[in-house]
Amino acid sequence: MDWDKLRVFHAVAEAGSFTHAGESLNLSQSAVSRQISALEESLSVPLFHRHARGLILTEQGELLFRTAREVFAKLSMAEGLISESKDRPKGPLKITSSIAFGSTWLTPRIREFLDLYPEIQVTLVVDDSELDLSMREADVAIRMSPPRQPDLIQRHLVSVPTHVYAAPEYIKKHGMPQKPEDLDKHRVIVFGEDARPPVQNVNWLLEAGTKPGQERKPILAVNNFYAILRGVLSGLGIAALADFIANEHPELVRVLPELIGPPVEAYFVYPEELRTSKRISVFRDFLLRKVAETRLT
């Protein structure tokens, strides 16, 4: 297979259109279309269904795209490893993290990392779903549970307790609970059921202080912790938050401090094949240092 045509095919399959692929490749739409037609002719099979709203891969196209994506992922990794100098790590570093950890704790500290390593180009993807590191959807991940894939290396970063928090505005308006049973009279914000929770028994606050078999009703259920944080900051209600989230907002009040929920475990995860990457190692060491410096518990 012609390498240039395969490169164009990969770009078209990812973009879903000749026009967008051409923009990424700096080629005209007609040039991209000619390359795809020539590739289809050489293989004697159609690779795309063409319709007014865009392109859809055929069964044969899907097979070729899976293979091409793996090839280009391996090449991208090799390029990154080769580009690293002996003395200074450099090149792209794509990091994925949960929305809560990435938005509240990690993002404010990226500037310091880039000041230390200005030749590393960081991309941060905050998403509560797990990107596939083996397919190089990201280089490293910070996850709230151990990885299930056997070909990934993991390093435990920190175990963070969970406490109950409210905004001063809420306490002023609704009063301070004195015992867990008092939560029956308060507005409780919890994690919604539309997403996989990052910890087990994530909504333990609905049962704290209740009689067996009873459960209090929440004022709001929302499907990620950053949104829960925003609800608490607005004065909407009380919620259980990992301390790494709440500690970034010192104005929050810890409610019923004797109540401690399940800890949030954070792990640093990356593929085995990136074990020798200097970008990975310096970022891992930076995280471990910042975790030790920061009041996360």
Buried (B, 14 or more C-beta within 10 A) or exposed (E): EEEEBBBBBBBBBBBBBBBBBBBEBEBEBEBBBBBBBBBBEEBEBBBBEEEEEBBEBBEBBEEBBEEBBEBBBEEBBEEBBEEBEEEEBBBBBBBBBBBBBBBBBBEEBBEEBBEEBEEBBBEBEBBBEBBEBBEBBBBBBBBBBEBEEEEBBBEEBBEBBBBBBBBEBBBEEBEEBEEBEBBEEBBBBBBBEEEEBBBEEBBBBBBBBBEEEEEBEBBBBBBBBBBBBEBBBEBBBBBBBBBBBBBBBEEBBEBBEEBBBBBBBBBBBBBEBBEEBBBBBBBBEBBBEBBEEBEBE
